Amino acid sequence: MLDKTVASTLELNGEVTRDAQYFEYTSSANPIGAKLISRVPYRSFLTSLYDSGPTRVVPLDLSAELRCEGPATGPGLIANFVRILAGEKVSLNPNATSQVFYVLEGSGAAVQPKTSFQFAKGDFFALPGGAEAVLTADSTARLYYVNDAPLLAYLGVDVGQARFSPTLYPAVRAEEELLKVAGAPGAGQRSRVSILLGNAEFPQTRTVTHTLWAMFGVIAPNTMQKPHRHQSIALDFISECKPGCYTLVGTELDEQGNIVNPERVDWEPGMAFVTPPGYWHSHFNESGENGYVIPIQDAGLQTYLRSLDIQFAH
């Protein structure tokens, strides 16, 4: 029997104890293994979603599979295809701290309060959240666009202040830097021939924003990049390729370092696909020309938390 004073206290505190639960550790410490929370699914999004038609933003939404508030492509990120007809515009104002763009084709201007710049094919740019951004096209433009709105929705917070200034990475400079890396001695033996886009505000993580990582990588003709994995989701975008480029993704490696029973993703220019966290993935180019891949990930946040855990196949 409960002491009358204790019983009275519990009754008075009923409202604040109503949602309290208690779980045995071994059955609850791995919610994914116990299928209490869903895994990030494989998914490809083809260029046909935005290669014609009116001006629009196309969210690459997997929120139903993720069982989270949408739209969301991953637990903390939403990827989008953007199409803007010449002379038209789109307005973007998500509750997000970070917005990263790659210009697949076309040209135009990006405007945020106190900032305006031109963009063109092959450019990357990053915009902070907390203020409306307007993108206007001079010639019909298609862009790949990722932000971290799902993360803020999960945390139940709004943007408080900008953590960085709008930043443009011109195509000429990005391609020049990638050529340097590709032409360096021993480049062919590296796991990835790529550059990371950085920002002076984030010297520790060396990432494009404090939450997002953006990589610009090349796979040379008739080569492959060995498997690696990490705990950030990768939202991979293909900017350029010929038939014969593809990615293999899977959960295990064999004794030779090859992916066991892999999922194969055949590339086409302008497509995007999801590489789930913790999965091994390897890129192949069996064509006669370079293929280019642009992964945008939540690795800025994961790196800061010391939880990215990149591993490479031997």
C-alpha positions in Angstrom: 0.0 0.0 0.0 1.2 3.5 -0.9 1.6 6.0 1.9 -1.3 8.5 1.8 1.1 11.4 1.2 2.8 9.6 -1.7 -0.5 8.7 -3.2 -1.7 12.2 -2.9 1.4 13.6 -4.6 1.1 11.1 -7.5 -2.5 12.2 -8.0 -1.5 15.9 -8.0 1.4 15.1 -10.4 -0.7 13.0 -12.8 -0.6 15.5 -15.6 3.1 15.8 -15.6 3.8 12.1 -15.3 1.2 11.0 -17.9 3.6 10.6 -20.8 6.4 9.0 -18.8 7.5 5.5 -20.0 10.1 3.0 -18.9 11.8 0.4 -21.2 14.1 -2.6 -20.6 17.5 -1.7 -22.1 18.4 -4.7 -24.3 15.1 -4.7 -26.1 15.0 -1.0 -26.7 18.5 0.4 -27.1 18.6 -0.4 -30.8 15.2 0.8 -32.2 16.3 0.2 -35.8 17.1 -3.5 -35.1 13.9 -3.8 -33.2 12.0 -2.2 -36.2 10.6 0.5 -33.9 12.1 3.1 -36.3 12.3 2.7 -40.0 15.6 2.5 -41.9 16.4 5.1 -44.6 15.2 3.5 -47.8 17.0 3.2 -51.2 15.4 5.5 -53.7 16.2 7.1 -57.1 14.6 10.3 -58.5 14.9 10.7 -62.2 15.5 13.8 -64.3 12.1 13.4 -65.9 10.7 15.0 -62.7 11.9 18.4 -63.8 13.3 18.3 -67.3 10.1 19.9 -68.8 7.0 21.7 -67.7 6.3 24.9 -65.6 8.3 26.6 -63.0 8.2 24.6 -59.8 10.0 23.1 -56.8 9.8 19.3 -56.6 10.4 17.9 -53.1 12.0 14.4 -53.2 9.8 13.2 -50.4 10.2 10.0 -48.4 8.5 11.1 -45.2 5.9 8.3 -45.4 8.6 5.7 -45.4 10.6 7.5 -42.7 7.5 8.1 -40.6 8.4 11.7 -40.0 6.9 15.1 -40.6 7.3 15.9 -44.3 8.5 16.7 -46.7 11.8 14.9 -46.0 14.3 12.8 -48.1 16.2 11.8 -44.9 15.5 12.2 -41.2 17.2 15.6 -41.2 17.3 16.7 -44.9 15.0 17.4 -47.8 16.3 17.4 -51.4 14.5 19.1 -54.2 14.6 19.5 -57.9 14.0 23.1 -59.0 12.8 24.2 -62.5 12.6 27.9 -63.3 11.5 29.1 -66.8 13.2 32.1 -68.4 11.9 35.3 -66.9 10.2 33.6 -64.0 11.1 33.1 -60.3 10.7 30.9 -57.2 10.6 32.1 -53.6 12.1 29.9 -50.9 11.8 30.5 -47.2 12.0 27.1 -45.4 12.5 26.9 -41.6 16.1 25.7 -42.2 19.5 26.8 -41.2 21.3 25.8 -44.4 20.4 25.7 -48.1 22.8 24.3 -50.7 22.3 24.6 -54.5 23.9 23.2 -57.6 23.0 24.6 -61.0 22.6 21.9 -63.6 21.7 24.2 -66.4 20.6 27.8 -67.2 21.4 31.0 -65.5 19.8 33.7 -63.3 20.1 35.6 -60.0 19.7 34.8 -56.3 18.5 37.5 -54.0 18.3 37.5 -50.2 18.2 40.7 -48.0 21.4 42.7 -48.5 22.7 40.1 -51.0 22.4 39.5 -54.7 24.5 37.5 -57.1 24.3 35.9 -60.6 24.5 32.1 -61.0 25.2 30.0 -64.0 25.6 26.3 -65.1 28.0 24.4 -62.8 27.9 26.9 -59.9 27.3 25.9 -56.3 25.9 28.3 -53.8 24.9 28.2 -50.1 22.3 30.4 -48.5 21.4 30.7 -44.8 17.9 30.2 -43.6 15.8 32.8 -41.7 15.1 35.1 -44.7 13.3 34.6 -48.0 15.4 33.8 -51.0 14.2 34.6 -54.5 15.7 32.8 -57.5 15.1 34.3 -61.0 16.0 32.7 -64.3 17.5 34.6 -67.2 17.5 31.3 -69.2 15.5 28.3 -68.2 17.3 26.8 -65.2 17.3 23.5 -63.4 18.9 23.2 -59.9 19.4 20.6 -57.3 18.6 22.0 -53.8 19.0 20.6 -50.3 18.1 22.1 -46.9 17.9 20.9 -43.3 14.3 21.8 -42.5 13.4 18.3 -41.4 16.1 18.5 -38.7 14.5 21.7 -37.3 11.0 20.2 -37.5 12.2 17.3 -35.4 13.9 19.5 -32.9 10.8 21.8 -32.7 12.9 24.9 -33.2 12.9 28.0 -35.5 16.0 29.6 -37.1 17.5 32.0 -34.6 20.3 33.6 -36.4 22.3 33.1 -39.6 25.5 31.0 -39.0 27.1 32.0 -42.3 26.7 34.5 -45.2 25.5 33.7 -48.7 28.4 32.0 -50.5 29.0 31.4 -54.2 31.3 28.7 -55.6 31.7 29.5 -59.3 31.9 26.6 -61.7 35.2 27.6 -63.1 36.9 27.6 -59.7 35.3 24.4 -58.6 36.3 22.6 -61.8 39.8 24.0 -61.5 40.2 22.7 -58.0 38.9 19.3 -59.0 41.3 19.1 -61.9 44.2 19.8 -59.5 43.1 16.9 -57.3 42.5 14.5 -60.2 46.0 15.3 -61.7 47.9 15.0 -58.4 50.4 12.1 -58.0 48.7 9.0 -56.6 45.2 10.3 -57.4 44.2 7.0 -58.9 44.9 5.2 -55.7 42.7 7.4 -53.5 39.3 6.2 -52.3 37.7 9.3 -53.8 38.9 11.8 -56.4 36.9 14.8 -55.1 36.9 18.2 -53.5 34.8 19.3 -50.5 33.3 22.8 -50.5 34.2 24.6 -47.4 33.4 27.9 -45.6 35.7 30.1 -43.6 33.1 30.1 -40.8 33.6 26.3 -40.2 37.3 25.6 -40.0 36.9 22.5 -37.8 34.5 20.6 -40.0 35.6 21.9 -43.4 32.1 21.7 -44.6 29.9 24.0 -46.8 27.7 24.9 -43.8 27.7 23.9 -40.1 25.2 21.1 -40.9 25.7 20.2 -44.6 28.6 18.8 -46.5 28.9 19.1 -50.3 31.4 17.1 -52.4 32.2 17.4 -56.1 33.7 14.2 -57.4 34.9 12.7 -60.6 35.1 9.1 -61.6 37.5 8.7 -64.6 36.7 6.4 -67.5 37.0 2.7 -66.9 37.7 3.1 -63.2 36.0 2.4 -59.9 36.1 4.0 -56.5 36.5 1.5 -53.7 33.6 1.0 -51.1 33.4 3.3 -48.1 30.7 4.1 -45.6 29.7 6.8 -43.0 26.9 7.6 -40.6 25.6 10.6 -42.5 22.9 10.1 -45.2 24.2 10.8 -48.7 21.8 12.5 -51.1 23.7 11.9 -54.3 23.2 14.0 -57.4 24.6 13.1 -60.9 25.6 16.2 -62.8 27.2 14.5 -65.9 27.8 11.0 -67.1 27.5 8.6 -70.0 25.8 5.1 -70.0 28.0 2.7 -68.0 28.2 4.7 -64.8 26.6 3.3 -61.7 26.8 2.9 -57.9 26.6 -0.3 -55.9 25.2 0.0 -52.3 24.9 -2.7 -49.6 25.3 -3.5 -46.0 28.3 -5.9 -46.0 31.7 -6.6 -47.6 33.2 -9.9 -48.5 36.8 -10.9 -47.8 38.0 -9.2 -50.9 36.4 -5.9 -49.9 33.5 -6.1 -52.4 29.9 -5.3 -51.5 27.8 -8.4 -50.9 24.4 -8.6 -52.7 24.5 -4.9 -53.7 21.7 -2.6 -54.9 22.7 -1.2 -58.3 21.9 2.4 -59.2 22.4 3.3 -62.9 23.3 6.9 -63.4 21.7 9.5 -65.7 22.5 13.2 -65.8 20.3 15.2 -63.5 19.1 12.3 -61.3 19.4 12.0 -57.5 19.5 8.9 -55.3 19.7 8.1 -51.6 22.6 6.3 -50.0 21.4 5.3 -46.5 23.6 5.9 -43.4 26.1 3.2 -42.6 25.8 1.4 -46.0 28.9 0.6 -48.1 28.9 2.2 -51.5 31.2 2.2 -54.5 31.1 4.1 -57.8 31.9 2.6 -61.2 32.5 4.2 -64.6 32.6 1.7 -67.5 32.1 4.4 -70.1 34.7 6.3 -72.1 34.1 9.7 -70.4 34.3 11.2 -67.0 31.3 10.9 -64.6 30.6 13.5 -61.9 28.8 12.9 -58.6 27.7 15.5 -56.0 26.8 14.0 -52.6 25.2 16.5 -50.2 25.0 15.1 -46.7 24.3 16.0 -43.1 28.0 15.4 -42.4 28.6 18.9 -41.2 26.5 18.2 -38.2 27.8 14.6 -37.9 31.4 15.7 -38.0 30.9 18.3 -35.3 29.2 15.7 -33.1 32.2 13.4 -33.8 29.9 10.7 -35.0 30.5 10.6 -38.8 32.7 7.4 -38.6 34.0 7.2 -42.2 35.4 3.8 -43.0 37.1 2.6 -46.2 37.3 -0.9 -47.6 40.9 -2.4 -47.6 
